Amino acid sequence: MSEIIITYSFWWILPIVLASFALSMLLYYKNKKEEFSSLILFLLATIRFFVFAILGILLLSPVIKSWKSRVEKPIVIIAVDNSKSMLLSKDSIKQKQKYEELIRKLGKEIGDDYILDYYSFGDRVVKTRDFNFRDKKTNLGSIFNTVKQRYEYSNVGAMILVSDGIYNVGDNPLYSAKSMGFPVYTIGVGDSSIRKDYAIQSVRYNKTVFVQNEFPIEVTLRAKQMNNSRSKVLLYNKEKLIKTKNINFNSVNDIQKLVFNVKSLETGMQSYKVVLQSFDGENNVANNSRVIYLDVLGEKKKVLLLYSNPHPDVSAIKQIFNKSDEYKLELKQFGKYSLNISDYDLIIYHQISSNISSSRRLFKEARLKNIPYIIIIGANSSISNFNSFRTGISIKSKNNSFIEINAINNSDFSDFIIPKQLKETIGNYPPLITAYGDYKVSSAFHTIFKQRIGSVDTEYPLISVSNVSGMRNAFIFGEGIWRWRMYDFMENKNHNLIDDFFLKLVRYTSLSKEHSRLNIQWEKSYSEQENVEFNAEFYNTSYELVHDADIKMEITNEENKKFVFAFGNKKLSDYLSAGRFSHGLYSFKASVNYSGQLFEYRGKFSVAKVELEAMNLEADYGLLRKIAFENSAEFYSDKKSDVLAQKLLEKDDIVNIETQYLQYKDLIKFPSILLILVVLLTLEWFLRKQNGSY
């Protein structure tokens, strides 16, 4: 059923008709320039009346309102495990062809009756029909979370999961697969038999160590179906064998640990390879070796933490530094110390003391010696004392009042790389206690997180860094870092997100006191799954940031193959994302030619191999059965996929859905209206021409 509706009142049609009639009469009866017969005159006036009337009614924006029906075929989602473990247990080429044929055959059998949506999953979920089985990790739960979000209001008849049931990252897929709202059928592939196998389960080590210091490398080994067997564990440094240990496995499924104590004689990035000797006929030897990378430093940097009074933040900061071997932290209370300020590479001021003379004297001495600092403001801080330091920021606070505020990410910050997860979730972290007032900030400040006061997002800084004449400092305008660490543990079962961020802040500020005009920020280690990223800053002779410098980057791998890139300019610094690299050690050289002078910055980084897929090749059909059972479906082996296709076609509850919806279409958009107007005007012209007019 259709009806015409207009934007204005229908009463407007009456004056439009009257006006059209009047104009037609005026044109052909009151303003006669040609002589026509009465019949022709009547026909011409009538034609012009209809043209005027149609155009006038179109000005009222008439719309055709009609009910339409749409039939939706049921959707069947085919999700395929795209990880490397799918091909590692047998001949990879034959296995790949077998899986591709299974998916093609399944689609052909049910494709005429259903809409088929194909997905691959592994390290990420992608809607695609192309499967290469190269993903280096498997997050089985991610496919269920994605499907729930995308198909919440869709007519999904069923989901078919093709997998070996092995997952190595993410939550237990049984939890993610609950309450899908439609049956989830599982097709098990791979080999579920338990085979004899040696494996290096994990290697624990400190990523940063110091030259001439002995450090441990702890290796966890696993043996399956290899009771009463012996093997050797070998440790290599730069392809040279440096340590050997014998290992005995006593039970059917045995786990053993051993520790290598190693001393490095060279500074810089060092690679070590742990190898567990295989036995004759071992099927999976990919998990028998592991390569690790360590950054060997010359000496620890000394950091002084000055605090007004005992506080949970002081304890939290101490725990953060305990996780890093790069720094030696000393704690002193304001006014209760005897020290040589020149011995330190960084000073952290927690709660600026109200004792103006002592704190100002200490601050002035450190500044004269170009010692960078981090200032943490809290409820026990003296704001007037802080303002007297002339750091480039001042706080106009009434009565030294403090409030709780939350953090929001500043997307323009680019001095160093903030983890994506922290940027996305920082607004959920507990509030910090900060000074309430008007913040006046110089252009040398770059804000990392801003203040959210109540529900109002402000431009006031919560955590900032400054860079004046090449000297870097940091400011945290709030106490309560200990709360952030607790929240991080609650959400992620560790403190890594906050601890790593704080240590990045420390690294940024504690660079060498000898300023370089070209500075590069980068991570010392990446995985094969991560993009290698750099931030660069270049300064002129007055240590003012230069934004138009053409900075080049050359990265060299262990085979001396070079990769050349150019930095792109961002608001606060130059940025380069060089993409992903295969595992190994890399050196880089950043360079810029400015005013006829060449500046260079060199460094190294490592890329760790992602070996999760080779750790376990036993297909977990039990997990796939549980997923199917939880969602009112069944498990099938890959040889019985045709049985599954037939079962789907016979199901009575997977049906088309017919939905009705209202459709509105402007009358002016109908081609027939234009055709009627053209026909009427053409007929009028023809009649006039036939009767000797124009």
N, C-alpha and C positions, 0 to 999 in steps of 0.2 A: 504494500500500500504506500502511495506517495502523495505528498501534498506540497503546495507552494507556500512558503512563508517569506515575509519581507521584514527588513530592519525597522521600517517606519510603519505608521498606522495605515490600514487599508483605505481609510478615508482619503488619503492622498491620491488614490487612483481617479476619484471623481474630478478634481481640478485638472489632472493631467489629460483626461478624456476631453473635458470642456476646452482646455487650451489647445489641444490637437485639432478639435473641430473648428475652433475659431481661426487658427492659423491656416487651415485648409481652405475655409471659406474666404479668408482675406486674400489668399494667394490666387484662387481661381474665379471668384465671383466679384469681389470688390476691387481688384487690381487687374482688370482685363487688359492684356497687351496683345493677345491673339484671339481670333474668332474660332471657337470650336462648337460643334453641335452639342445639344443638351446632353445626349448620352455620353459622348466623349468627355465633356466637362465633369459630369457626375463621376465617371470612372476615374479620371485623374485626381479629383478632389478626394475620392474615397481611398485611393492608393496612398496619397500623401497623408491622409488622416491616420491610416494604419502605421505608416513609417514614424510619424511624430509620436503616436501613442506607444509603440513598442520601445522607442528610444527613451521616452519619458518614464515608462515603467521600469526599464533597466536601471535608471538612476536611483530607484528605490532599493537597489541591491536585493532582488528576489533570489531565494534559495529553494532548491528542490530537496525536501526532506523525505527520505525513503528508508525502509527496513531492508537490509540485505542479509543473506545467510552465507556462512562459510563452513566448509567441511574440512576438518583437520585430521589428517592421517596420524595414527600413533607413531611416536618417535621411538626407535630402538637405538640405544647408545652402545657402540662397540669401542671399548677402551683396551688398548694394547700396551703391555709393558715394553718399553723401548730401551731397557737397560742392557748393559753388556753381558750380564749373567745369563741372559736368554740364549747366548751363543757359545759360552765358554766351556760347557760340559762335553760337547761333541763336535763333529765336523761343522764349523761355523757356516760354510757356504750352503751345505745341505740343510742345516737347521733353518737358515734364513729363508731359503726357498720353500721349505715345509710350512713355516709360519705364514708366509705371504700367500701360499696356496690355500691354507686354512681360512684366512681372512677373506680372500677373494671368493672362495666357494660359499662361505657363510653369507656374504653379502648378496651373492647371486640368488641364493635360495629364498631369501626373505625380502629382498630389495623391492619387489613389485608390490608388496602389501604394506610395507612400512617405510617411513622416512628414516634413513640411516645416517647417524652422526658419528664420525670416527674421531677418536682421540688417542694421542700417545702420551704416556707419562713415564717419568723417571726422575731426572733432576728438576723437570718442570712439566707442566701440562700444556699440550698444544693440540688445537683442533686441526687434524690433518689425516690424510690417507697414506702418507709416505712414512715408512718405518725403517730406520737404519740400525737400530739396536746398538747404539753407541753411547748412550747416557752412562755417566760414571757413578751414579748413585740412584737409589730407588726410594722415592717417597710415595709409598702405596696409598697412604691416607689422603694425599693431595687430590687424587682424581675424584674421590667421593665428595670432598669439600667443594671442589669446582663445579661438579654436576649439581649439587644441591643449590648452589647460588644461581647457576645459569638456567635451571629448568624448574624453578619453584612453581611456576604457574603454567607449565607446558603439559601437553598430553603425552607423557612418557609411558610407553607400554612396558618396557623392560630395559635392563642394562646387561651387557655381556662383557665380562672381564676376562681377558686373555693374559695369563701371567704364570710365572713359576712360583709365586707366593713369597718370594724373598724380598724383604725390605731392610734397609740399613740406615735410613734417616727418617725423621718425622715421628709422629705419635703412632701408637698401635692402631692399625687400620680397622680393627674390630670396632673401636669407638667411633671412628669417622664414618663407618659404613652403617651405623645404626639409623633407623627411621628414615630410610631413603624415600619411602612412599611408593615404591614399585619394586617388583622382583629383580634381584641381581643374580644372574646366572654366572658361574665361574667355569672357565675352561683351563685345566691344568696342563702346562707344558713343562719341558725340562725333565731332569732325572731326579727322582726322589730317593733313590737307593743311597745308603750310607757307604761311602768308599774310604779306603785307607788314605790318610792325608796328614802331612805335616804343614803347619802354618805359623807365621809370626802374627800373633793376634794384636799386639800393640807395642809401641816403643815410646817410653817416657823419657824426656830430657828437657833441660833448660835451653830455650832458644838463644839466650845471651849468656856467654861465659867470658872468662878473662884469661889472657895469655899467661902461661906458666902455672895456672891453677888447675888442680885435678877436679874433674867433674864426672858425675855418674851418667851412664846410659842404661836404663832399665828395660829389659826385653821380656815380654810375656809370650810364651810359646804354647802351641796347642797340638796335640796329636790325637787322631781319631783311628780307632781299630788298630792301634800300633802298640799294644801293651808289651812290656819287656823288650823294648827296642832302644837303640842308642844312635845318637847323631852328633854332629858338631855345629857350633855356631861361630861364624867368622865375622870379624869386624874390619872393614876397610876404610882408609882415609885417602882420598884422591887415588883410588884404584890400588893402593898399597895395603897389603895385609898387615895389620898391627896387633890384633888380639885373636886368640882362639880359645874356646871353651867346649868341653864335652858336656852332653846332656843325656840323661836317662829318662825314658818314659815308662811308667810302671803299670798304668791302668788302661782300660779300653778307650776312655775319653779323658785324657790326662792334660793338665795345664801346669806348666812349670815357669818359674821366673828366674832370671839371672841378671847380674849387674856387671857392666864393664866400667872400670874406673880409668878415665882417659885424661891425658894432659896435652893441651895444644901448645905448640911452639911458635905458631904464627898468628898474627892478627888478621881480621877480615872475615869474609864469608867462607865457611868450611863445610864440605860435604862428607858424610859418613854413611857407609852402606853396611847393613846387617844382613847376613845370609845364613839361613838354616839349610844345611845340606839335605838334599832330597834322597829318597831311596829308589832303588831300581823299579821302574814301572809306575812311578807316581803320576797320577793323571793331571793333577792341578799343581803346577810349580810356580804359578804367578803370585801365590801368597807366601812364597818361601824367602822373599827378600823385601827389604824396606830401605829407602834412602831418606836420610834426614839432613837438615841444614841448620848450622849454628852460626851466630854472629860472635866472633871472638874479638873482644875489646881489649884495649891496652890497659886502661885503669878505670875505676869507678868514679862517677861524678859525685861530689859531696853536696848534699842538700841540707839546709838548716830550716827547721820548722820552729818559729817563735810563736808562742801562744800566751794569751792573757791569763786564762784560767783553765783548769781541766774541763774537757768538753768531749762528747761522743764523736764529733768531727775529727778531733785530734787522733783518737784511736782508729777511726776509719781510714784516715790518711796514712797512718803507720802501717795498717794492714795492706793497703794498696801498694806501698813501697816494698813490703816484704815479698810481694809477688815478682818483683823485678830485680835482676842482678846488675842493672845498669847504674844504680844509685846507692849511695850510702847515706841514710837519713839520720840526722841528729836532732833531738828535741830539747828545746830550752824555753824556760819561762821568762817573759819580759822582766828585765831588771835583776834576774838571778842567774847571771852567767858571766863567764870570763872567756873571751874567745878572740881569735884573729879573723876578722871578717873576710880577709883576702883568701882564706882557705876554701871558701865555698863557691860553687858554680851557680847556685840558685838559693834564694831565700823565700820561704813561705811565711807571710804574716797572717796569723789567724787571730781575728778580732784586734783591730788597732787599739793599742793601750791609750787610756786617758792621761797617762803620764807623758805630757807633751815633750818635755825636754829630752828624756831618755830615748823615746821612740823616734823623735825627729832627728836626734843626733845620729842614731844608728842608721836610719833611712838615708840621711844625707851622705854618710860615709860610704854606704853600699852603692849609692848612685854615682859618687865620684869615681869609684873603682869599676864602674860598668858591670855590676853584678845584677843580673835580671831577677825579677821578683814576681810572686803571685800574692795578691792581697785578697783575703776572705773577710768580708764585712758581715757582722752579725749583731744580735741584740745587745751585746756588751761592748760594741765598738763605739769609739768617740768619732762622730761624723765631722765635728769641727776640726779635730786633729787630722783626720783623713784629708779633709779639704786643704789643710795647710801644707800638705806634701806636694801640691801642684803636679798631680800625675797626668793632667789632661782631662780629668772629669771631676765635676763638683756636684754635691748633693745638697739641695736647699731643703732641709728637713725641719719641720716645726717640732720643737720640744723633743728632738731625738726619738721620734715615734717609729715603731716597727710594725709591719703587718705580714701576713702570710700571702705569698703569691705563687702562682704556677708558672711553668716555663712553656714557651712556644718557640719553634724552630725558626731561624732566620735563613731563608732559602738563598739569600745573596752571599752568605759567608763561603769563602773558598780558600782561606789561608792554609788549611789542612783538611783532610778528608774525614768527615763525621760519618760513622756507620749508618747505613740507611735505616736499620731497625730502630736505632736511637732517635733519629730525626722524626720517624713516624710515630713513636710512642712517648716522646718526652712530655707531651701534654698530659699524660696519664699519671706521671710520677707525683709523689706527695709534694705539697708546697714547701718552699723554703721561707725562712723568716728574713725579711729584708727591710731596709730603711725606706720609709714612706716619704716621698717628697718629689721635687722636680730635679731631674738629672740633666746636667748640661755636659755634652760630650764633644770632644774635639774630633776633627776629621781623621786623626791618626788611629782612632778606635774602630775595630771591626767586631761587630756583635755576633756571637754564636747563637745564644738563646736570649729571647726577649722576655719581658715581664707580662704576664696576664693577671690583671688585678680584678678579681671576681670573674665576670664574664667579658671584661673589656680587654682587648689586645692592645698593648701600648708599644711605643718605640723605645721605651726605657730598657737599658741593657740589664740582663741578669748575669750572663757570663760573657766576657769580652776579652779580646787581646788588643794590645797596642804595639805599634812599631814606629819608634821615633829614632831617626838617625841610625837605623839598623839594630837598635836595642829593643828586644821583645819582652813584653811583660803581660801578665794576665790578671784578670779581676773577676772574682766571684762575689756578687752583691747579695749574698744570702747564706745563712747557716742552715745545716740540715743535710749535708752530703751523706751522713750515715743513714738517713731515711731512704735516700735514693738507692743505696746499696742493699738495704733490706727489701725494698720493692723489687729490685732487679733479681734478687734471689728467689723471691716469691713467684715471679713470673717465669724465670728462665732456669731456676735451680742452680744458679751460680751468680757471681758478682762481676762477670767478665765485661759486660757492656759498660758499666760505670767505671770500673777499674781501668779498662783500656782507654776510655775517653780521658780520664784524669791523667794517665801516664802520657797520652798524646799531648795534653796541655803542658805537661812538665817538659817533654822533649822539645816542644816548640819554643819554649822560653829559655831552655838551658843550653842552647847552641853555644858554640865557642865564642868567647868574648872578642876574638879577633873577627871583626865583621867582614863578610864577603859581599861584594856588590851583586853577585849572582847567587841566589839561594834556592835550593830544591827541597821540597817536602815529598817523602815517599815512604812506603812500608818496606821493611826489610825482608818480609816473607809473604808470599801469596800461595794460593792453591791453583791447580789447573782450571778450576771452575770460576776464578775471580778475574776481573779486569785489572790490569796493571795500570795504576793511575799516578800522576805526578802533579804537583803544584809548583809554580816557579815565580820568583820575585826578582826583579832587577832594579837597581838603584843608580841614580846619577851620582856625581861627586859630592853633592850636598845631601846624599842619602834620602832623596825624594824618589818615590816609586815611579818608574817609567812604564807607561801603559802600551806604548807602541813598539817595544823592543821585539825584534824577530828572533825568538829563541828556538833553536833546533835541538833535537834529541837523537842520539845514536845509541842503540842498544845492541850489544854483542853477546852471542851465546858461547857455549864451551867449544863449539866447532869453528869459532871465529866468523860465523855468519852475522852480517850486520843488518839492522832494521832501522830505517831513518824515518823520523816523524817531525812534525812542527807543532808547537804549542798554539792553542787558540786563546784569545783574550777573553777573560771574564771581568766582572765589575771590579774585583779587588785584587786579582792575581791572574797569571796565565795558567792554563789547565791543559793537561793531556791525558786522554784515555787511550792507551796503546793496545787495548784488547787483551785477549787471553794468550798465554804462552804455554808451551809444553814444559814438563818438569826439567829442572836443571838450574845451574848457576848462571847468572847474567851480570854483566857490567854495563854501565851506561856513562855517556858523556854528554852533558848539556852545554851548549855554547851559544854565545851571542856576540856579534860584531857591532860595536857601538862607537861612533865617532872615531873610526879608524883603529880602535883597540879591541882585541879579542879577549873575552872572558870565558872561562870554562869551569865546570863543576862535575866531578866524577864520583861515582858511587857503585854499589852492588846490591843485588837482591836475588832471592831464590824463589823458585816455583816448585812447590811440593806436588808429588804425584798423588792423584786420587785413586786409591786401590780398594775401595770398599766392595766393589762387585766381585773381586776375585777371592774375598775372604770366605765366602760360603756359597757353594754351588749345589747344595741339596735342596731341590724344590720342596716347598712346604705346602703340600696338598691339604694338610689338616687345617691350616689357616683359611684356604680357599673354601673348604667345606663349611667352616663356621660362618664365613661371610655370606655364603649362599643361604645357609639355614636361617641366619638372622633376618634375611630379607625374603623369606617365603619362596625360595627358589632351590635349585639343585646344582651339584657339581658334576662336571663331565670331563673325561679325559679328551685329549686332542683327537683321538681316533673316533670319538662319538659325537663330533660336532654336528653331523648331519641329523642325529637324533634330537639334538637341541633345536635345530632349525625346524624340524617337523613339529615338535612340541609347541613352539611359539606360534606356528601357523594354525594350530588346532585350538589355541586358547580362546575362550569366549569373552574373557574380560579385557582383551586388548582390542578396542573398537575405535572406529572413527567418532569424532565429536563434532556435532553441528552447532555452531554458535551464530546467533543473530546480533546484528549491530546496526546502529543508525548511521546513515551516510548523508552528508550535506554537500550539495554541489551547487555552485553559483550558476544561475540561469544564463548569465552572459558567457559562460564557458561552453555552452552547448553549440556545436557547429551549425545546427539546424537554424538557430536564431539568426546567425550571420547570413545563412543561405536565403532565409525568408526575406531579409532586408535587401539583399542583392537582387533577388527575383522581382520584388516590388519596384525597386528603383529602375531596374532594367525595363520592366513592363511600362512604367511611366514614360521613360525616355523613348521607347518604341512607339507608343501611342502618339506622343507629341511629334515625333519625326514623321510618322505616317500621315499626320494631319498638317504638315507644312510648317512645323515649329522646330525648336531645337531642345 
